[in-house]
């Protein structure tokens, strides 16, 4: 769907299209998601440390250790994906382009008779971030 200006993509997690007026909210969502996943990973790693060292108040069970390890692995995997997506979106914001424009740049520039590497919506880093 193309329900917003300068559409980037449709985000199934947020339930709307990410574009000109919603891109900032999407990047903030990715920041919050990354912080949450990193925090969960740190807490689950701390649980593993307490279970292995015997500092936990209860006797560690194999099930508790397995759950803590699985939680850590899941957080590491999700954290890698979230950090990668956040870095990609931040790079796009700094360059003043959307995912769609990035993927179709050569075709769009050829149609507009622009050089292949030119970004027509790039207003400079500061203005790209602030506006």
Secondary structure in CASP SS format (residue, H / E / C, confidence):
PFRMAT SS
TARGET T0000
AUTHOR 0000-0000-0000
METHOD secondary structure of the structure
MODEL  1
X C 1.00
X C 1.00
X C 1.00
X C 1.00
X C 1.00
X C 1.00
X C 1.00
X C 1.00
X E 1.00
X E 1.00
X E 1.00
X C 1.00
X C 1.00
X C 1.00
X C 1.00
X E 1.00
X E 1.00
X E 1.00
X C 1.00
X C 1.00
X C 1.00
X C 1.00
X H 1.00
X H 1.00
X H 1.00
X H 1.00
X H 1.00
X H 1.00
X H 1.00
X H 1.00
X H 1.00
X H 1.00
X H 1.00
X H 1.00
X H 1.00
X H 1.00
X H 1.00
X H 1.00
X H 1.00
X H 1.00
X H 1.00
X H 1.00
X H 1.00
X H 1.00
X H 1.00
X H 1.00
X H 1.00
X H 1.00
X H 1.00
X H 1.00
X H 1.00
X H 1.00
X H 1.00
X C 1.00
X C 1.00
X C 1.00
X C 1.00
X C 1.00
X C 1.00
X C 1.00
X C 1.00
X H 1.00
X H 1.00
X H 1.00
X H 1.00
X H 1.00
X H 1.00
X H 1.00
X H 1.00
X H 1.00
X H 1.00
X H 1.00
X H 1.00
X H 1.00
X H 1.00
X H 1.00
X H 1.00
X H 1.00
X H 1.00
X H 1.00
X H 1.00
X H 1.00
X H 1.00
X H 1.00
X H 1.00
X H 1.00
X H 1.00
X H 1.00
X H 1.00
X H 1.00
X H 1.00
X H 1.00
X H 1.00
X H 1.00
X H 1.00
X C 1.00
X C 1.00
X C 1.00
X H 1.00
X H 1.00
X H 1.00
X H 1.00
X H 1.00
X C 1.00
X H 1.00
X H 1.00
X H 1.00
X H 1.00
X H 1.00
X H 1.00
X H 1.00
X C 1.00
X C 1.00
X C 1.00
X C 1.00
X C 1.00
X C 1.00
X C 1.00
X C 1.00
X C 1.00
X C 1.00
X C 1.00
X C 1.00
X C 1.00
X H 1.00
X H 1.00
X H 1.00
X H 1.00
X H 1.00
X H 1.00
X C 1.00
END
